[in-house]
Each structure stands twice: as C-alpha cells, then as structure tokens.
Amino acid sequence: MSETVLELQGVAKTYLKGTPGEVRVLSALDLTVARGEVVALVAPSGAGKSTLLHIAGLLDTADAGTVAIGGKVMTGLSDRARTAARRNEVGFIYQFHHLLPEFSAEENIVLPQLANGVGQTEAGMRARDLLDRVGVGHRAAHRPAELSGGEQQRVAFCRALANQPKLLLADEPTGNLDPATADQVFDTLMGLVRDTGLSALIATHNMELAARMDRVLRLEAGHLA
C-alpha cells in the first residue's frame, strides 16, 4: 500500500463568516496524495483552489478538519512548529516566480537552505546540481532580470526543491508563460518530480497539462470530484 504524503479530512473554509457576504469556499473536503503521485487540481477562477493549496501547505488554517503531511497531523501546531513543518516538508511554486531580484539564480536556491541550517558549501553544491538538472546551470550567476520567463520559472522550481520536501504544491506554475514555453517548462517540472520521487498537487487551467498527470481532481462548490 502506497504511503500517503498529504491527507486532508473534513476540511472546511468560509470567508466573511457570519456576515451577509459569507462565502463558503471549501466544505467537508477530503483529499489524499500518495508518495510519488502527481495530482492535477482543476477549478474555475474563484472556486477556492488557491485556498485549498494554502491550507494543504500550512499557509492558512481551515475552519474545520485536519491536515496531515507525511503521516503527521499538522492541525493545531504552534506557529513556530507550522513554520518549521512548512520549511522542511513542503515546496511551493506559484504562477509568478517571486525570485529575489538582488540575488543570483544560485543564491535564490542557496538562501532557503541556509535558513534551514545547511552549510554554505553544501547549499551551493545542491543549488548548482538542481540548476543543471533543469538546464540552466550556465545561468547560475545571473540575476532574475537577466533570465527569460521560462528560465525564471525553472529557477523557482529549484528553489521549491532546495530543502528536499516531501510535498510539492504548485498554483498555475506555467500560467504566466506562452504555450510553447509552458509546455517545455511543464516537462521540466514533471521530470524533476519523477526523478526525486516527490508527491505533487498542481493547480492548473490547462486541461492538456492536467491529463498528463496521474489523476485529475475538480473542485466545484467546495467539493472535489
């Protein structure tokens, strides 16, 4: 039986709770992602997929239900413990790369490792290895403004994997790229995930990309189908 890396049970989230404008985004939602599994999350705009990713990644808290990563229940942890779990267990990728503009590609990957107690030499070696894997090792010393959109997003992928997380969460990771570049960058992402044995939950509007993942979940009216 496959190990479950991410498990959500009975997760609910409502915004503006108790007001006339109350919006129920998630309702008694259950979700599991197995070790090594890549799951597509498809939803209309405003349906709550970003909220779901934020709760799964411990950036937000649910009104009800539990979140477990790697078999450990994260619900109810202190802020410090949640931060440590997020740093060690989860990698995030967004539609925009959010790289630090004053640092080189390599430095952007080294910094989260240093924050996690890794030594400078080891962090630099891992950064260069990751950059080589995604085909931009020759751009390691360049700052984000000197990189193309596709190169910037590849660096963002490497940063997300810097601390060797169990779980990768991606919110429209190719949504800011032209179709040809998006396809190439998605291939790179899938190669990285498969090579490292990561579990991934990837939100996308692109049904062609979704169909290339192991499983497709649709979020509608607060529920998954």
N, C-alpha and C positions, 0 to 999 in steps of 0.2 A: 504493500500500500504506500502510495506516494506521501511524502512529508508535506504537510500544509504549512506554507510560509506566511500567508495572510489569511486571517479569518475575521469576518465581521458578522455579528449575530444581533439581530433585532435593532439595528442602528436607525435612529430617527433624528431628524433635524428640522426645526421650524425657525424661521426668521420673523422678527417683529411679533414675538409670541404674546398672545393676549390682547392684541390691538386689532382694529378693523382691517388693517392691511396685512394680517398674518399670512405667511406663505409657508406651507409645509413642503419642504424640498425632498426629504427622504423619509420613508415610512416603513418601520419594521423590516429593514432591508438586511438580507443575508448574502454573504459573498465569501467564496474561498478561492485562493490561488495556490496551486501546488508548486512544489520545488521544480524549477526548470520550465515552468509553464508561462506562456506569453498570452495574455488575455486582452482582447480589444474591448474598450468601453465606448459605446456609440450612443449619442443622445442629441436631441435638438438643443439649440442655444437656449440657455436659461433653465435647462432641465435639472441641473444640480450635479453635473459630472465633476466640476472643479471642487465643489463642496465634498463630494464623496472621496476624491483623491486627497484632499486636505485632512479629512478625518482619518483616512487609512494611513496617511503619513504623519499623523500626530501634530499637524499644524493647527488643527481645530478640534474641538471636542463635540461629541454628539449629545443630544438631549437625553437619549436612552440607548441602551445596547452596549456591546463590548467590542473592542478591537484587540486582536492578538497577532503578534508578529513572531515568527519562529517558535510558536507554541507558548509564548509568554503573554499573558494578558496585560495590556498597556493602560487599560481604563483605570482611572483613579490614582495614577502615579503623580508624584510631585512634579513641579515644573522642571526642576533640575534633572530628575530621572527621565522625564519625557524628552528633554533636550539631548541627554546622553544616548537614549534609545534611537532618537531620530538621526543623530550624527553617525551612530555605529551600524544601524540596521537598514536605513532607507537612503536611496539615492533619488534625487528629483531632477526632472528635465521639464522645461517649460517651452512655450511657443517662441518666446524671445530668449536669447542665450543668457542674458544677465551676467555676463563676464565682467570682472572688474577692469575698467578701461586703462588704469595706470599700470597694470601688471601684464607681463607677457603670457602667452598661452601656457607655457610650462609653469610659471608662477601661480596662475589661476588654479592649477591642479595640485600644486605643492601646498598651498595655503590651508585647505581643509585637512590635509594630512598632519600638518604641523599643529593645528588646533586639536588634533586627536592624539597628540603625543608622539608622532612618528619623527624620527630624526631627519635632518635636512638632506643628508646623502641618500638615505633610503627613499625619502619622498621624491627627490629629484629623479632617481632611477625609475620609480614606478610611473611618474609623470611622463617621462620620455618613452617608456615602454607602451603606455596607453596611446600616446600620440602616434607612435609608429604603427600601432595596430589599426588605427583609423585613417592612416595615410597622410598625416600632416606633421610627421616628425620633423620635416625640414622647415616647418614654420614655428618651431618651439619658442624661438626668441622674439617673435613678432607680437605686437600688442593687438587687441581685438579690432581696432580701427583699420589695421593693415591686412585683415583677413576678409575673405569673401563670406557671404551669409552661410554657405554650406560649411566652410571651414570653421566659422564661429560655433555653429551648432555641433560639429564634431568635437570641438574642444569642450563644449558644455557636456557632451556625453561622457568624456573622460573625467571631467570634474565630478560628475554624479557617481562614477565608479571608483573614485580615488580611495575611499575608505573601505572598499570591498564589502558593500552592503549585501544583505540577503534579498532585498526587495527593491525593484526599480519602479517608480511612479512617473509617468510622462503625460503631460497635458498638451495635446496638439503639438508634438515635437517637430513636425515638419510643416506646420500651418503657416509659417511666415516665409516659405520658400516657393520658388516656381516649381511647376510639376516635375520637370526633368531632374532638378536638384533634389527635390523632396524624395523622389524615388531612389536616387543614389544614396542619400543620407539615411533613408529608412533601411536600405540594405546594410549599411554600415552598422546601424543600431542593432539590427537583428543578428548580425554576425558577432557583435560584442556580447550580446545577451546569451547567445548559444555557446560561445566559447567559454564564458565564465560560469555557466550553469545558473544564472540568475533567474528569479521569478520576476515577471513584469506585468503591470497593469497600465495599459496605454490608451488614453482617450484620443479619439480621432473622429473627424467628419468624413474622412476618406474611406469609402467602403472597399475600394480595391486594396488598400493597405490593411484594413481590418480583416479581409478574407485571407490574408497571408499569415495571420496569427493562429494560435492553436484553438482559440474559442472566441466567440463574439457575444458580448452581453449588451443588451439595450436597456437604457434607463428611461423610463416613462412614468409620469405621475408618482414619482417617489419609489417605484419598484423596479427590480431587474427582471428581464425576461431573456 
